[in-house]
Amino acid sequence: MKCAAHPDIETSLKCGKCGTPICPRCMVQTPVGARCPRCADVRKLPTFSVSGGYYLRGGGAALGMGVVTGLAWGAIDSIMPYFYLGLILAAAVGYAIAEVASLSVNRKRGLWLAMFGGAAVVISYLVNIFTFGGLPYGALRIIIDLLAIGIGISVVISRLR
């Protein structure tokens, strides 16, 4: 028998679904056996297949949630101004943004959704400082705020990517 895609290669392997002769180069191993590329129908998982409409919906939800969480972050931070609380709040803000964005796109994941979420964390921080506290002063405060933003972004990326 000759391979259907490579007529110069002899093979004794057939597609488990349609019976087409295939060689090891064009064979796709699936959980139910060897298949030809047409029967295997190799595609991305639906979770990672995100269309433009989903990106708009997820980005809008993430950015809107960034404003809302920024107001909450600032309100809590003005009541209890402990520097370590900002680190915990940043992680909570990242988690909230990621969950709302994920729910708005039916739990899909992707690099651009994670980037929208990271931008939303930065927007949340900016809303926090410009609404409630003003710009941070002192080198230690700036370092802590940058660390808080990094924590929030890493939580968003781990949830959406």
C-alpha positions as CSV (number, residue, x, y, z in Angstrom):
1,M,0.0,0.0,0.0
2,K,1.1,3.6,-0.7
3,C,0.4,6.5,1.6
4,A,-2.4,8.7,0.3
5,A,-0.5,12.0,0.9
6,H,3.0,10.7,0.0
7,P,2.7,8.2,-2.9
8,D,6.4,7.3,-2.8
9,I,6.2,5.9,0.7
10,E,5.0,2.3,1.3
11,T,2.9,1.8,4.5
12,S,0.7,-0.8,6.2
13,L,-0.9,1.7,8.4
14,K,-4.5,2.9,7.8
15,C,-6.6,5.6,9.3
16,G,-8.7,4.2,12.1
17,K,-11.8,6.1,11.0
18,C,-11.9,6.2,7.2
19,G,-9.3,3.5,6.3
20,T,-7.1,5.8,4.1
21,P,-3.5,4.5,3.9
22,I,-1.2,6.8,5.9
23,C,2.5,6.9,6.7
24,P,4.1,7.8,10.0
25,R,4.9,11.4,8.8
26,C,1.2,12.3,8.2
27,M,-0.3,10.2,10.9
28,V,-2.0,12.0,13.8
29,Q,-2.0,10.1,17.1
30,T,-5.4,10.5,18.9
31,P,-6.8,8.9,22.0
32,V,-8.7,6.4,19.8
33,G,-5.8,5.5,17.5
34,A,-3.9,6.7,14.4
35,R,-5.9,9.0,12.1
36,C,-5.3,10.8,8.9
37,P,-5.0,14.6,9.2
38,R,-8.5,15.1,7.7
39,C,-10.2,12.7,10.2
40,A,-8.2,14.0,13.2
41,D,-9.3,17.5,12.5
42,V,-6.6,19.1,14.6
43,R,-7.7,22.5,16.0
44,K,-7.2,24.6,19.1
45,L,-9.2,23.8,22.2
46,P,-12.4,25.8,22.3
47,T,-11.3,27.4,25.5
48,F,-8.4,29.1,23.7
49,S,-10.3,29.9,20.5
50,V,-11.2,33.5,21.1
51,S,-12.9,35.6,18.5
52,G,-12.9,39.4,18.1
53,G,-16.3,39.8,19.8
54,Y,-15.1,37.9,22.8
55,Y,-12.0,40.2,23.0
56,L,-14.1,43.3,23.0
57,R,-16.5,41.9,25.6
58,G,-13.6,40.6,27.8
59,G,-11.6,43.8,27.4
60,G,-14.5,46.0,28.2
61,A,-15.4,43.9,31.3
62,A,-11.8,44.0,32.5
63,L,-11.4,47.7,32.0
64,G,-14.8,48.5,33.6
65,M,-13.9,46.3,36.5
66,G,-10.5,48.1,36.8
67,V,-12.4,51.3,37.5
68,V,-14.7,49.7,40.0
69,T,-11.9,47.9,41.9
70,G,-9.8,51.0,41.9
71,L,-12.5,52.9,43.7
72,A,-12.9,50.0,46.2
73,W,-9.1,49.7,46.6
74,G,-8.8,53.4,47.3
75,A,-11.7,53.4,49.8
76,I,-10.3,50.5,51.8
77,D,-6.8,51.9,51.6
78,S,-8.0,55.3,52.9
79,I,-9.7,53.7,55.9
80,M,-6.8,51.3,56.7
81,P,-3.6,52.8,55.4
82,Y,-1.2,49.9,56.1
83,F,1.4,49.3,53.4
84,Y,1.1,45.5,53.4
85,L,-2.7,45.8,53.0
86,G,-2.0,47.3,49.5
87,L,-0.2,44.1,48.5
88,I,-3.1,42.0,49.6
89,L,-5.6,44.3,47.9
90,A,-3.7,44.3,44.7
91,A,-3.9,40.5,44.6
92,A,-7.6,40.7,45.3
93,V,-8.1,43.3,42.6
94,G,-6.2,41.1,40.1
95,Y,-8.4,38.1,41.0
96,A,-11.6,40.1,40.8
97,I,-10.7,41.6,37.4
98,A,-9.7,38.1,36.0
99,E,-12.9,36.4,37.3
100,V,-15.2,39.1,35.8
101,A,-13.4,39.1,32.5
102,S,-13.4,35.3,32.4
103,L,-17.1,35.1,33.1
104,S,-17.9,37.7,30.5
105,V,-16.2,35.6,27.8
106,N,-17.6,32.2,28.9
107,R,-14.3,31.2,30.7
108,K,-12.2,31.5,27.5
109,R,-8.5,32.2,27.9
110,G,-5.9,33.9,25.8
111,L,-2.9,36.2,25.7
112,W,-4.8,39.3,24.8
113,L,-7.4,38.7,27.5
114,A,-4.5,38.5,30.0
115,M,-3.1,41.8,28.6
116,F,-6.4,43.5,28.9
117,G,-6.6,42.3,32.5
118,G,-3.0,43.6,33.2
119,A,-4.0,47.0,31.8
120,A,-7.1,46.9,34.0
121,V,-4.9,46.4,37.1
122,V,-2.8,49.4,36.2
123,I,-6.0,51.5,35.6
124,S,-7.3,50.3,39.0
125,Y,-4.1,51.5,40.6
126,L,-4.3,54.9,38.8
127,V,-8.0,55.3,39.9
128,N,-6.9,54.5,43.4
129,I,-4.2,57.0,43.7
130,F,-5.8,59.9,41.8
131,T,-9.2,59.5,43.5
132,F,-8.1,58.9,47.1
133,G,-4.5,59.5,47.8
134,G,-2.6,61.4,45.2
135,L,0.8,60.3,43.9
136,P,2.9,58.2,46.2
137,Y,5.8,59.9,48.0
138,G,9.1,58.3,49.1
139,A,11.1,55.6,47.5
140,L,9.8,52.9,49.8
141,R,6.2,53.7,49.0
142,I,6.9,53.8,45.2
143,I,8.6,50.4,45.4
144,I,5.7,48.9,47.4
145,D,3.2,50.3,44.9
146,L,5.1,48.8,42.0
147,L,5.3,45.5,43.8
148,A,1.6,45.7,44.4
149,I,0.9,46.3,40.7
150,G,3.2,43.4,39.8
151,I,1.3,41.1,42.1
152,G,-2.0,42.1,40.7
153,I,-0.8,41.7,37.1
154,S,0.6,38.2,37.9
155,V,-2.7,37.1,39.4
156,V,-4.6,38.3,36.3
157,I,-2.1,36.6,33.9
158,S,-2.3,33.3,35.9
159,R,-6.1,33.3,35.7
160,L,-6.5,34.4,32.0
161,R,-3.6,33.0,30.1
